[in-house]
């Protein structure tokens, strides 16, 4: 069965239910077009994503919790309401310092897809 993605004009509840369990890792594509992908990520405390890169430009918005972002030769903490932009191809790694909820945006047009 194909995963349902939001359509143009459809409201997306990114935040989820109050008190939602964020202790299990998940990454769910909320919307996807040829040019854009929106992914809701739950990262439990201690979960890491080893260094990797995405060909397209990205933004990462922290909705809840706190993650450490290792990019451009330094580690920065990203907390609720904070976001970061990374150029396409920029190597980066993540570590959840708390149970965290993130919104990842990928600009697919430059990702070679």
GIRA-V330655 format. One record per residue. N is the residue number from 1. SS is DSSP state (2 for helix, 1 for strand, 0 for the rest). PSI is psi as a letter, one per 40 degrees, with the letter a starting at -180 (999 if undefined). OMEGA is omega in degrees with one decimal (NA if undefined). Layout:
BEGIN
n | ss | psi | omega
N | SS | PSI | OMEGA
N | SS | PSI | OMEGA
END
This chain:
BEGIN
n | ss | psi | omega
1 | 0 | h | -178.8
2 | 0 | i | 177.2
3 | 0 | h | 179.0
4 | 0 | h | 174.5
5 | 0 | i | 177.9
6 | 0 | i | 177.1
7 | 0 | i | 179.3
8 | 0 | h | 178.3
9 | 0 | e | -179.2
10 | 0 | h | 176.8
11 | 0 | h | 179.3
12 | 0 | h | 177.3
13 | 0 | g | -177.3
14 | 0 | d | -175.3
15 | 0 | d | 180.0
16 | 0 | a | -177.6
17 | 0 | i | 175.9
18 | 0 | h | 180.0
19 | 0 | e | 179.9
20 | 0 | i | 178.7
21 | 0 | h | 179.7
22 | 0 | e | -175.3
23 | 0 | e | 177.2
24 | 0 | h | 178.9
25 | 0 | h | 171.4
26 | 1 | i | 175.1
27 | 1 | h | -174.7
28 | 1 | h | 176.1
29 | 1 | h | -179.2
30 | 1 | d | -179.9
31 | 1 | i | -179.5
32 | 1 | h | 173.5
33 | 0 | a | 176.6
34 | 0 | d | -174.3
35 | 0 | e | -171.5
36 | 1 | i | 172.2
37 | 1 | h | 177.0
38 | 1 | h | -176.0
39 | 1 | h | 175.5
40 | 1 | h | -177.2
41 | 1 | h | 169.7
42 | 1 | h | 177.5
43 | 1 | h | 178.2
44 | 0 | i | 178.6
45 | 0 | h | 179.3
46 | 0 | e | 178.9
47 | 0 | h | 177.9
48 | 1 | i | 169.3
49 | 1 | h | -178.0
50 | 1 | i | -178.1
51 | 1 | h | 179.2
52 | 1 | i | 175.3
53 | 0 | i | 177.1
54 | 0 | h | -176.6
55 | 0 | d | -179.8
56 | 0 | i | 174.4
57 | 0 | i | -178.3
58 | 1 | i | 164.1
59 | 1 | i | 176.4
60 | 1 | h | -178.2
61 | 1 | h | 176.6
62 | 1 | h | 178.8
63 | 1 | d | 179.0
64 | 1 | i | 174.8
65 | 0 | a | 180.0
66 | 1 | h | 175.9
67 | 1 | i | 173.6
68 | 1 | h | 178.6
69 | 1 | h | 177.2
70 | 1 | h | -179.6
71 | 1 | i | 177.9
72 | 0 | f | 175.7
73 | 0 | e | 177.1
74 | 1 | i | 177.8
75 | 1 | h | 178.6
76 | 1 | i | 176.5
77 | 1 | h | -179.9
78 | 1 | h | -177.6
79 | 1 | a | -176.8
80 | 0 | h | 179.6
81 | 0 | e | 179.2
82 | 0 | i | 177.8
83 | 1 | i | 178.9
84 | 1 | i | 175.3
85 | 1 | h | 175.1
86 | 1 | h | 175.0
87 | 0 | i | 174.4
88 | 0 | h | 178.6
89 | 0 | e | -179.0
90 | 0 | h | 177.6
91 | 0 | h | 179.3
92 | 1 | i | 176.8
93 | 1 | i | 180.0
94 | 1 | i | 170.3
95 | 1 | h | 178.4
96 | 1 | h | 177.0
97 | 0 | d | 175.2
98 | 0 | i | 171.2
99 | 0 | h | -168.5
100 | 1 | i | 175.1
101 | 1 | h | -173.9
102 | 1 | i | 171.5
103 | 1 | h | 179.9
104 | 1 | h | 175.6
105 | 1 | h | 178.6
106 | 1 | h | 175.0
107 | 1 | h | -172.6
108 | 2 | d | -176.0
109 | 2 | d | -179.8
110 | 2 | e | -178.6
111 | 0 | e | 178.4
112 | 0 | e | -179.5
113 | 0 | 999 | NA
END
